[in-house]
Amino acid sequence: MLRKNTFSLLESEVRSYPRNFPCMLDRARGTELVDVNGRRYLDFLAGAGSLNYGHNNPVLKSALIKYIERDGITHSLDLHTAAKERFIEAMWCAILKPRKLDYVIQFTGPTGTNAVEAAMKLARKITGRTNIITFTNGFHGVSLGALAATGNKHHRKASGVPLQGTTVMPYDGYLGANIDTVQYIERLLDDPSSGVDLPAAVILECVQGEGGLNVARAPWLRRLKAMCEARDILFIVDDIQAGCGRTGTFFSFEEAGIHPDIVTLSKSLSGYGLPMAVVLIKREFDVWKPGEHNGTFRGNNHAFVTAAAALEHYWQTSKFTDEIAAKGEHLRRRLQRMEGRFGPHIRDTRGRGMMRGITCVDPAKADEIGARAFADGLIIERCGPHDEVLKCLMPLTTPEAELDEGLDILEQAAETVFRVSKAFEARSPKGISANPAPARIAVIARSTGASASKSTGIVKPGKAAVTRASGKKSRGQNGQLSA
């Protein structure tokens, strides 16, 4: 077995995440990951938002195992199956009907990018126009059509051809909080000499995931929707990362009280990390002819099974939404505490629900904090035009104790990087300790010169070492995976 050199020798240089998180993962449960050496990590990345219900969620896992054991069909193209029917009915009963959303469901190829391609293609088919308005710092995928709608220079440069058919406009707040960018867009569209063609659609994220956790305010979204309605422009919301409960409600646009014409969903739709994507289309805009947009793997029945189980278990009542709201508020307070402690180094706290982060004034410091946090057992990525935002994207099911544990690691990493002085610590908000309680790490010792007590798992000063209570894999009293 090549093991040590397998990836460097045989995998393409295009790989990215292992460069920031150099470990070989083996198993996972909930918010916990364990590598092949038994080291435990807390996962604040969650498959870039595709694991909202955590790793190996027991409800979804049980439903999938039962389905597989009875030889339930796996691959079905777009043929009718019992698993697909159950998902459609669950989506209608738990999500669409209660929100008075009369959408039909299009099953695309099982990626968010493919859903975006389908949405843009459909908008052009409906209107007969080619231009689509996109927004600064938007991210919609890396296939050519979706990439044309994406702002990120790094990804755009790899296209190899001109990226056409879109016009980029300033997102809410891009030109400053007091500048109404909708008014700016209206002016351009209504001026026959502006050089901007009337678009088929606008496409946007209500919270920009890769672009820096920029949040579109509800009044801005309502004005943009009204602008589109007045000009027969279709309104597309890309809810691939911000949807499925990530911002506190199932759809990120619910807070604004709007009904988009087209919605794209993927990532956490299956709930189990299984590939799946759909486009939700207002019934009057479903003008597709059979097979005009298709894909071999649009019938992933294993994903239908786990998606239906997630909808039926978590979204029949408001209980889960209430839990997300409480955790999201707790996350906001913790991040604001960090902003208060490290003020000169932190520009702001941003995001919504459980899609939040802190912006470092110096992007290099964000990189250092992420690396330090990883060394201490936390996987957290960065986003924004300069990768300056540390992005918390933990599973929505993360227990508060693990939420705090991960945030303690993040805060300690920031303290180490920023080297906070005693004089600055004195400026911490009243009633909030400037020194959080030590994080509990049951399996690993801190690489910052700390060791873990075998009896309590509390990190204490000492030598840097990987501590094993025994060679056996076990589950501790707190239910955490250990080795």
N, C-alpha and C positions, 0 to 999 in steps of 0.2 A: 504494500500500500504506500503510495507516494506521500500521503498525509501532509507533511510539513510544506512541501512545494507544489502540491496539486493545483492550487488556485493560481499561484504566480506563473506556473509553467503552462497550464492548460486552459485557464479562463481568460476571456478577453480583457483588455485594459479598460474597457468601458465600465467595469464594476466600480461602484462608488462607496456604498455604505461600509464595506469592510475596511476602507482606508481610514475612516474615523472611529470605527468600532472593531479593532482587530482581535476578534475572538471566534471560536468555533462553537456555535450553539448546538445544544442537543435536545433539550426538552423545555416545556413551558406550561404554566398554569396561571390563569388570571393575569396579574400584572408582573409575574415573576418569570424570568428566563434563567436557565442553568446551562453552563457550557460543558464541554466534554471533560473538563477537569473538576467539575462539581462546583464551580464558582457561580454564585447567584448574582443576578442583576435585576434591577427594577426597570420596567419598560415604559418610558415616557415617549416612545415613538409609535408603538402600536401599529406597525406595518404602514406607517405614513397615514394613519387614520382608518385602516381597514379592519381593525380589531376592536371596535367600540365595546363589544361584550367580553373582551378579554381572550386570552389564549385558552383553547380547549374548554370553552364554556360548557359546564356539565349538562345544561338543558339542551343545547344544540348538539353536543357530542352524543348524547343518548338517542336523540331523534335520528341522527345520521347513522349510527351503528345499527339501530333497529332496521332502518331502510336498507342498508347494505346487506345485512344478514338475511333478509327475505328476498334478496336478488332484485331489488328495485332497479329500474332502468337508470343507467348512468347518462348516456348520450342519446339525444333524440332530435337533433336539429331544431325545427320549430313544430314538430309533431305534438299533438295533444297527449299529455301524460297526467296521471293523478297528482304527481308532485307539483307540476306546473299549475294545475287547477287550484290546488290548495294554496299555493303562494298568491295567485291572483286574487282569490277570495279573501285571504288574510290581509292583503294590501288594501283591498276595497273596504273591508269591514273595520279594520283597525286604524287606517290612515286616511284614505281618500274620502269616504263617506262622512265621517265626523267633521271633516274640515270643509265639506261642501265643494270638493274638487272633482269635477267631472272629466277626469283624464282617462284615456285609453293607454295601455301599456305596450310599448314596443320593446322586444327583446333584441338587443344588438349583439355584436361580438362582445366577449366578456371583459372588456376593459373600459375605463372611464373615457379614454381617448376616443374609442370607437363610438361611444354614445355621443360625444361632442361632435364627431364627424357626421353622424346621422342627423343630429339636431340642426346643424348648420346647412346640411344638404337639403333637409326638409324645408327650412325657412326659405331657401332660394327657390325651391320648387313651388311653394305656395305663392310667393310674391312675384316671381319672375325677375327679381333683382339679384345682383351678385354681391354687392358690398355688405359687410357686416361690421358694426361698431363694436370694438373691444376696448379694454381699459388698461391704463398704465398699471404695471405690476400684476396683471392678470396671468394666471397659469391654467391652461386647458388641455395640455398634452403635447406629445412630441411627434405625432404623425403630421404630415404636411399641412392639412387643413387646420387641425387644432393648433399646430405650431404657429401658423400665421396669426392666430388669435392670442398667442402667448407673448408676453413682453420680455421674458428673460433672454438676455443677449447670449449667454453661454449656450443655451439650447438652440437658439435661432441660428447661430453661426454654423451649427453642424448640419443644416438642411442641405447645403450644396446647390440649392436653386433659389430663385427669388420667391419670397413669401408674399402672396398677393391676395386680393379680395377682402381686405380688412382695412379699417381706419381706426387708429388708436386715439382715444379721448381720455381726458384726465378723470380719474376716479374721485369719489367723494373725499375731500380733504387734501387732495394731491397738490393743489395750488394754495393751500391754507384753509383753515377752518371757516373763515368768513367769506370765502369765494364760492358762489353757487355754480358748480361746473355744469349742472343741467341747463342753466340759462345760457352758458357758453355754447353747449352743444346745439341747443335750439337755434341760436343765432347763426351758427354755421349751416344748419340744415335748411333754414329759411332764406338764406342768402344765395341766390342763383350764381353768384360769382365766387363763392367760398372755395370751390374746387372739391367739395365733399358731396359725393353722390348719395341720394336717399338710400338708406340701407334696407336690406331684407329684414334684418333683426339687430338687436343688441344682445350681447352675451356677457354675463358677469357672474362673479362670485359675491355673495352678500358679505362674506368674510373671506378675504384673500388668504388662502393657506400658504402657498409657497412665496407669495409676494410680500409677506411681512406681517400677517395678521391684521391687515387694515380692515376696519369695520365700516360698512356703508350705513349711515344713519337712516332710520326709518322714514323721516320726511323726505330725504333725498331719493330713496327708493320709490316712494309714492309719486314724487314729481317726475322721476324718470319714466315710470310706468304710464303716467298720464301723457307725457310727451309722446311716447310710442303709440298709445291709443289714438291720439289726435292725428297722427300721420300714417296710420296703418303699418306700423313697424312691429314686428313680432318681438316679444320679450322673453329671452331665454335665461334661466338661472342654472348655472353649473353648480349643483349641490353635491358633487362627488366627494369632496372632503368635508365640507361644512354640514352635510346632511346626516340623516339617520341619528339625530339626537345630539350631535356634537356641540351645537351652540345653545342647547337647552330645550329646544323644540325639535320635532322630527325634521321639519324643513327649516332652513335658515331664514326664509322670507316670511315666516308666520308673524313675527313681531311687527312687520310693516303692514300687515293686513292686505297684502296683494296676492293676486292669483296669476302667476306667470302663464304664458301661452305654452311654453315648453320647459320641461325640467329634466336634467340629466342626473342619474344616480348610479353609483357603483361602490367601490371600496367596502364600506361596512354594511352594504345591503344584504349580502349573504350572511353576515354576522360571524362567520367562521374563518374568514380569510380565503374563502373559495372564490374564484373568478366569476363575476356576474355583473352585468350592467343593463340598465333599462333607460328608455326615454319615455317620459310622461307627456302626453300630447292632448291638448284640448280637443274634444271630440270633433268639432267642426274643422279642425286643421289636419285630421288624419286622412291625407289625400294620397298616401302611398299606393302604388300598384303592387300586386303580389311579387315578392322577391326583389324589389328595387334596391333594398338595402338588406343584406343578409350576412351570415357568417357561420362557419362550420360549428363553432362551439357556443352558439347562442342558446343551446338546450342543455345546460349543465344542471342536471336534475339533483345532484348532491347539493348544489348551491340553493336550488329551490326549496329543498327540505329544510336546510338550516335557516334560510331567510324566513320561511313560514313559521318555524318554531320561535324565532326571535320576535317576530311581530305578535304572535299569539301570546307569548309569555310576558313581554315587556311593555307592549303598547296598547293593551286593552283598557287600561285605566290610566290615571294621571300619576300613579305612584312613582314610576320610574322617572318621569319628567320632574317631579318634585325632588327626587334624590339628586338628579343632575344639577338642578338649580342650587341646591344646598352645597354640593361639592364645588360647583363653579364659583359660588360666592366665597367659599373658604379658600379656593385657589386664588381668587382675586386679592383677598386680604393678605395672603402670604406673599404674593408677588409685590404688592404695594409696600409691604414691610421691607422687602429687599430694596425697593426703590428708595424708601426712606433712609435705609442704612447706607446705601452706596450711591446716594444722589448725584455727586459729580460724575460718576461713571455710567449711570443709567439714565437714558433719555426719557423713557416712559414705560408704563405697563399697558399692554394692549390686548385686544381680543374680546371674546364673548363666550359665556358658558364654560365648557371645559376645552376650549380652544384658545389658550392664552399664552402670553410670553412677556419677556422683558427685553427692551432694546438697549444694547450697549452703545455708548458713544463711540468707542473704538471697536470696530469689528474683530480685530485681532484678539481682543479680550474675550469676546464671545467664544471664539475658537478655543482659547486657553481654558475657559470655564467648562466648556463642553468636554474637553479632553480630561480635565481634572475630575469632573463628575463621573466620567466613564471609568477612570482609574479607581474611583471610590464606589463603583457599583451601580451607576445610573446611566441609562442610555437615553440621551436627549439630543435632538438635532437642532439645526439652525435654519432660519429662513430669512427672507428679505433680499433686496437688491444687492446688498453687500454681505449677506449672511450674518447680519448684525443682531438678529432677534433669536433669543433662546426660546424654543417653542415647546410648550407642554402639551402633549397630545396623548396622555395616558388613557387606558380603557375607561369607559364611563362607569364600569362596575368596580373600579378600584376602591377598596376599603379606605376609609379616612386615615387609618393608621399607616397604611402604605403610601397614601398620598402625602402625608406629613413626612414620612421617612425619606421619600424621594426629594421633597422640597428642602428638607434639612441638608441632604447631600448637596443639592444645588446651591443652597445659601452658603454652606461651608466652602464649596469650591469657589464661589464668588469672593468670599472673604479672603481666601488664600491668594487668589489672583490680584485682587485690588489692594491687599495688604492694608486693611483698614486701621487707621490710627486710633488711639484711645480718645483723642479729642473729637474725632469724627463720630465714634460710637456714642459719645455723650449726646449726640443730636438725634439718636433713635427716638421714634415716637413714644410718648409716655404710655406706660402700661404694657409695652411690648418688650420682651427681653431682647437685648442685642445679641445674646449668645444662645441660640436654640439648643434644646436638649440633644445629647448625642444620638445619632441615628443608630437604630438596631440593625445590625447585619449578622444574621445567624451563621452564615457560611464563610464569609470572607473577612479578612483583615484589611484595613485601609492601607492603600499603597503610600499614603502620606506619612508613614511612620507610626501607624496605630496597629494594635492587635486586639483580637476579640476575646472576651472572656468566654470560656467553653460553657460555663454554667448559665450565663445570662444572655450571651450574644451581644452585650453592650460593648461598643468600641471604646477601648481605653488606650492612653498613650503607651507607646512601647515600640518594639521592633516591627518592621513591616514583614508580614509573613502570611501565608495561606494556612489557616487553621482548620484542621479536620477533627471532629469529635471521634469519628471512627471511619473505617473504610466503607461502611454500609450506607446505602441510600435510605433515608427515613423522612418522616414528616414530624416536625416538632409540635409542641403543645399549641402554638399559635397557628398551626395549619400551613406553615411555610415549607416550601420544598427545601430540603437540605441534602448534603451528601456526606 
